[in-house]
Amino acid sequence: MTPDAASAGPLISVDGLVFDYDTTRALSDISFVVERGMVVALVGPNGAGKTTLMRCISALEQPTAGNVHVDGLEVREDPRTIHRKIGFLPDFFGLYDELTVRQALSYHAAAKKIAGTDRAARIVWAAEMLGIDILFDRRVGELSRGNRQKLAIAQAIIHRPQVALLDEPASGLDPDARRQLSETIRTLNSEGMTLIVSSHILSELEDYSSHVLIMKAGKLEAFRDLRQSATDTQRVTLRVRLAEPDPRLGEILRALQSLDVLDLGDREATFVFPDDAQAQHNCLKHLIENGLAVSEMAPIAQSMSDVYFGRRDGSGETSS
């Protein structure tokens, strides 16, 4: 079973979003679009408005101004339907300590209106996805901090939503569990789920994120495809690897137009090239026709730290 069938248009559209608390403006004129299949890293310092943004997208808060659409539905007009399309893990969550893990997942499956005939299989799927199926009969109150976090994530995705919003999902997890979480996010994405993940651990976000959304003081500072060149949103950074060293690699690459070499060796090169599938096909064909034993050519993401700290230092331009 996969997330609901995609309809036309972006999955999430935020336009001129403003959100005010009693005396504080938490979000100011936020606009961006999340396409289906993205994994968006939501980053920014404490107090930047990340959690408030997630709650607005999840239809748990009503915007003061502006609009938020999820799969074509406006959050004010149809919040119940949006709740079924979204899985939300808050930073601070509550669990029923007296229930077993199986009972906790069953409760959430019922709350999300998963059919009784599908419920048992869905419980097993969510538990196995987070590696807590061996804890089915353990009371929630007896779980470690890390396993409680895993259970909360399993509850958030048990209905296999179209989009999952995870606020600090790695909190309380040990290094092995964090690595497993990264694999889980990649698996969910490969199965069709779109994700927005908030975290302060930039190196882990790099493992699975396709895009980064940077916030500061309630404002959007950048929304960028991590494959794109930092200075040109129409170009991407590519890496080519050879099966065996060849000193001609640089010469053959430089014969191509619109190519800027960033790093070069006899067996590997990194370069900036147009973000165009046909142009990249022609580039690969050129390398092979010139006798290079190409084993890989693929886009590589920018360093999350470079994007984030470069933005906060005031360099670059916002792209969306």
N, C-alpha and C positions, 0 to 999 in steps of 0.2 A: 504494500500500500504506500502510496506517495502522497505529498501534500496536495491540497485541492488543485484542480486544473487551473492553469494560469489563464487569466483573461488579458485583454489588450491593455497596453499602457504600463507604466511603472508600478511596482508593488507598493512603494511608499512615496508619497509626494508631500513635502512640507513647504508651505508658501507663506512668507511674511509672519511666521509664528511669533507671538508675544505671549508671555505668561507672567503675571504679577502675583506675588504674595501680598499680604496686607500693606507692607511698607517697602517692599523690595521688588525690583524687576529682575526676575530670574532668567528670562529669555527675551532677547531683543531682535526682532526682524530676522528670524532664522528661515532660510530657504535652501532646500536641496532635494534631490531625487535619488531613491535607491531602486535600482533595477533588480529584477529577479535573478537569483543566483549569486549575488554579491555576498561577501563576508566583510562587513564594515567594522573597523576598529574605531571605537569612540573614545578619544583621549582628551585630556585636559587636566589642569590642576584641580584640587578640591575646591568646590564652590563654583565650578565653571558652568553648571547647569545640566550636566550629563544625565543625572537621574531624573530631573524634571522633564527633560526632553523625552526620555524613554517612557515616562508615565503619560505624557501627552500622546505619543504614538500609540500606546497601549489602550487609549480611551479610558484611562483611570483619572485623568485630569482634563478639564475643559479649558482650551486656550482663551486667553483674554482677548486676543485678536489674531487674525490670520486663519489659515486652514491646514488641516492634516487629513490626507486621504490614505487609506490602506486598501489596496486592491479595488480602488474606485469608490470606496465608501468613506464618507466624511465622519470623523470621530464623534461629532456632536449628534449626528442624525441616527446612527445605527451602532451604538457602542457594543451591544450584545453580540452582534454578528462579528464585529472586529475582535472581540474577546476569543471567539472560536478560531479565528485565523491566526492569532498571535499566542506565543508562549512567552511569559515574562518571568524572569528570575530577578527579584529585587535584591539589593545589597543586603538588607536586613529582612530575613524571612522567619516565619514561625512554623513550627512542626508540632504535630500531636504526639507527645512523648509516650502516651499510654498505648498507642497502636503499634503493631508490627510493621515492618517495611512493606510487606505484601498488602496489609490493610491500608496503609497510607497511600500506596499507589492505586489500590482499588477505589478508595474514596475519591481521589482526583480524577480517575477515569470516569467514574459515575458523574462527578460534577461537570466534566467536559462533555457529558452526554454520549460517551462511547457506548455503542450497542453492547448489550450483555453477551451476545455470541462472540464478539470480538475482544471483550475486555481482558480475558485471561492471557491471550496471545500478546496483547498490547502491553500488559504489565511485564511480561517476560522480556519483550523487546526493549522497553525502557530500562529495566534493571540490568540487562546484559550490556546495553549500550554504555552504561556508567559503571559497570563492573561491581554491582551490588546484589546480583542474583544469589550469591552465596549467603546473603544476610536476610533472606526473605522472612525468617521466623524470629529475627532479633527485634526486640522492642526499640523504637526510635530513641527513647530516652537513654538507652545503653550505648548508642553509637558514638564513635569518635567525632571530633569536629570535622574532619575531612569527609567521613562517610555521611554525616548529616548534609554537608554541602552537595555531595553526589546525589543524595536522595532528593534534595530540593531541585536540582537540575533535571533529574528524571521526571519529577512531577510537572515541571514546566514544559517538557516536550512530549508528554505521554500521548497527547492527542495529535501528534505529528503536524504541528502548525505550519502554515506557509512561511512564517517568519518567527524566529526566536530572538528575543531581546534579553541578553544576559548581562547583568550588572555585577561586575567583579566576581565572575564564576570561579576563579582560581583561589579565592580567599580561603585560607585554612587548609589548602591541599599541599601535600609534600611533593618533592620534585618528581617522583614517579607518577603520582596522581595527576600532576599538571601536564606531564607528557601525554598521559592517557586522555586527558581532557582535550588537548590539542588534536589528537587523533580522532576523538569523537566528533569534534566540530568539523573537521575535514570530511568525515564520513557522512554526517548529516547534510553538509553542503553538497556532497557528491550525489546524494539521494534526492536533491531538489530543494532543500530548505535554504532560505535566505537568513542570514544572521547579522545582528548588530551586537558587538561585544565591547563592553566598557572594562578597561583594566589600566592599572598603572605599570604593568609589567610589559614594557614595549618589546622586549626580545621574544616573549611568547606570542604576542600578537603577530609578529612577523611570520611565525610558523604557518599561519593559516589565512591571514587577511588579504583580500584583494584590493581594498580601498581603506583610506583613513579619513576620518572626520575629526578635525581639531577644533575644540571650543576653549574660549577664555572669557571669563566675566560675562557669561550669558550670551556671547556672540560667536558666530561661526567664523573661524579664522581661515580654514581651508577644508576642502573636500576633494580628495585627489585619488586617482587610480595609481596604485603603487608601482605599476609597471612603467608608467610614463616618465619621460625625462623631466627633471625638476624645472627646467626652463622652457619646455616646449611640450604642450599637451597633445600635439599631433605626432609626437615621436616617442619611441619606446627604447628601453635599454635591453639589448640582446646579448647572450653569451653563446659562442660557438666553441665546441670542443672537437678535437680530432682523435681518431683511434690511435694515431702514431704521430710523433713530431714531424713538422714540415716547416723549414725556414722560409718558405714562400708565402706563408699565411698572411703576413702583413701586407706584402706587395699585392697579392690577389684581392684582399679586402679593399685596399685603397683605390683600386681600379674602379670601384663602384661609386656612383654619384650619391650624394645626400647621405654619406656615411661618415661618422666621426668616431675614430678609434679612441677608447678610453684606456684600455689596458691590453697589452699584447705580449704573447710568448710564442714559442714554436708549436705549442699544442693547444693553446686556448687563447681566445680574444674576447674582450667585452667592447661593445660599440653601440652608439645611438643611431637609430635608423627610423624611417617613416613607419607610423602605426597603420600599415596597410598590408593586408594579407597577400595580395598579388605581388607587391614589391618584395615582401619577405620570401615568397616562393621563388621569385627570380633571383634573389640573393643566394639562396641555398643551391639553386640550379647552377649558378655561376661558379660557386665554390666546388661543386662536384665535377662539373665539366672541366675544371682546371686541375683535376687530379687529386684534390684534397680528400682524405678519408674522413669525412664528417661523421661523427658519432652522435652529435646532439647540436641543435640550435633552438634556443628557447628564450622567451622574455624572462628577465629577472627583476625582482622587486627592488625598489629603493630601500635603503635602511630606514626603518621606522624612526630611529633616533635622529637620523639626518633630517628627515621630513619634519619631525616634531620640533626639534630644537632649532632647526633653521627657520621654521615658521615663527617660533616665539622670539627669535632674535631679530625678526622683522624682514627676513629675506624671502624672496619668491612672491608668487601671485596666487590668489585663491582660484581654484578651478573646480567646476562641478559638472 
